[in-house]
């Protein structure tokens, strides 16, 4: 991979980590069970994307 591609992947990983963190914070603050569940679902989606991207780098 080129250095530019690695920078792009690093940025994308950073964005996914940020979204993951924000969804977790939000789900911990919400009182409404449906919204809490939605934030948890979004958190799981961002965790899956982050993990998939990270595993591609380790291959």
N, C-alpha and C positions, 0 to 999 in steps of 0.2 A: 504494500500500500504506500501511496505517496504521503508526504508529510501533511499536505492539504487535506487528504481524505481522513487521516488520523485526527486532525484538528476538528473536522466536521463530526466525526464519530464521538469525539470527546465532548463537543458541544451538545450533541443529541443526548448522550448519556447524562450530562448535567441537567438538561431540561427535564428528562424523565425523572431523575432523582428529585428535582425541585417539585414537580407535579405530585410525585409520590408523597413527599413530605407535607405538602399543603393539604392533600386529601386526608392524610392521617390526622393532621391538626384539626381540620374541619370536622371529621367524624367524631373526634374526642369532645368537641365543643357543642355539637348539635344535640338537641333534646328530642326532636321529632324522630321517631323510629324509622319512618320511611326515608327521610333525608339522610339519616345516619347510615342506613343500609345502602343508599345510593352512593354516598361518599366512600363507603367501604368497598363497594364494587369498583368504583373508579380507581381506588387505591390499588386493588388487586390487578386491575388491567395495566396500570402503569408499572407495577412491580413485574408483571409478566414481560412487558416490553423491555424494561431495563435488563432483566435477567437474560432474555433472548439476545439482546444486543451484546451484552457482556460476554456471554458464552461464545458468540461468533468470533470475538477477539481472541479467545483462548484456544481456538482450533488451529 
